[in-house]
Amino acid sequence: MAGSDFPKFEFPTDMHAFAEKSMEQARKAFETFVSAATQGVSGVEGQAATLRTGARQVVELTIRHAEQNMAAAFAFGQRLVMARDPQDAMQIQADYVKSHVQTLTDQAKELAAVASKATTPPAR
C-alpha cells in the first residue's frame, strides 16, 4: 500500500494526556530507583573496605548506561505518543532503533574497556 492509502488516524486528546501522565510517573519511578541504586553503591562502598576501584567504576558505568538508556526510552515514548499518524509512528520507531543500536554498541565498547582495565593487575 502506498503511504497515502492509510486511513486518517488521530490519537484522542485523552489518550495523549493519559500517556503523558503515565510516562511522567514511570520517569519519576525510575529516577527514584536510580537514586536508591546510587545510594546503595555508596553504602556498599563505605561498608566493604575491599571494594576495588575498578569494580566500582564498572558498577557506576553500568548505572550511568542504564540511566542513559531509560532517558532515551522515555524520550522515545514521549515522541511516539505525539505521533501524528501510523507512518509518523513507524518513522519514530525506526529512528529510535537505529540510534539505540549505535548507543548500545558504544556502551558495550566502553564497558569492555573499563572492565578490562579493572581486571588487569597493575604492572610491577
N, C-alpha and C positions, 0 to 999 in steps of 0.2 A: 504494500500500500504506500502510496506517495505521502509525504508529510502533510499535505493539505487534506488528505482523506480522513484524518482522525476527527471524530466528533468533537465539538467545542465542549470543554470541561473546565469548570472553575471550582476551586475549593470553597466551601461555605465559610463565611466570616467566623462563625462559632468554632469551626474546625481549626482555623488558623489560631484563634485565641487559645483554645484548649491545647493545641500542640505547642504553642509558645510557652504557656504556663508549665506544661509537662517538661519541656526542655530546660526551663529555668530551675525547676525543682530538682531535676536529675543533675544539673550542673552544680547546684548547691550541695547536694548529697555527695557528689564526687569530691568536691573541694573539702568537705568535712573528712572524707575518707583519706585524702592525700595528707591533710593536716595531721590526722591521727597516725598515719604511717610514718610521716616525717618525725613526729614526736616519739614514736616507737623506736625508730632508728637512733634517735638521740639518747633515749633511755637505755637501749642496749649498749650503746657506745659508752655510757657512763658506768654501767654495771659490769661489762666484760672487758677487763683490762687487756685481754689477749686479742681483742678485735684488731686485726691488721688494717692499716690504711688502705691497702689495695682492695680488700673486701668491702670496706665502707664506700670506696669510690664506685665499685660495681653496683652496690645497692642504691646509692644516690643517683647514679646514672640511669638505672632501671626505673626508679621512681620518676625522674625527670622525663624519660621517654614516655612513660605511662601518662603523665600529665599532658605532654605534647599531643599524644595520640588521642586522648579523650577530648582535649580542646578542639582538635581538628574534627573529631566525630561530632561534637556538639555544633560546631560551625556548619558542618555538612548538613546536619539535621535541620538547623535553622534555615539554611538556603533551600533545602528540599521542601520544607513547609511552605515556603514562599513561592514555589514553582507555579508558573502561570498555566501550564498545561502539561500533558504527558511527555511531549517532546522536550520541554524545558527540564522536567524532572530527570529524563534519561541523560541529558547533557550534563546536568549537575552530578549525577551518579558517575558518569564516565570520567569527568574531570577529577572527582574525588578519588576514584580508584587509581587513576594514573598517578596522581600526586602522592597518594598513600603508599603505593608500591615503592616509589622512589624514596620516600621518607623511611620506610621500614628497611630498605636496603642500606641507606646511610646509617641508620641507627644500629643495625647489625654489625656493620664495619666498625663503628665507634665502640660498641660494647666489646667486640672481639679484641680490639686494640687495648682497651683498658683491662680486660680480663687477662690477656696475655701478659701485660706489664705486671699485674697484681700477682700472677703465679710464677713469674720468673724470679729465681733467687738473685739477690744482689751479688755483683761480682766482688771477689775478694782479692 
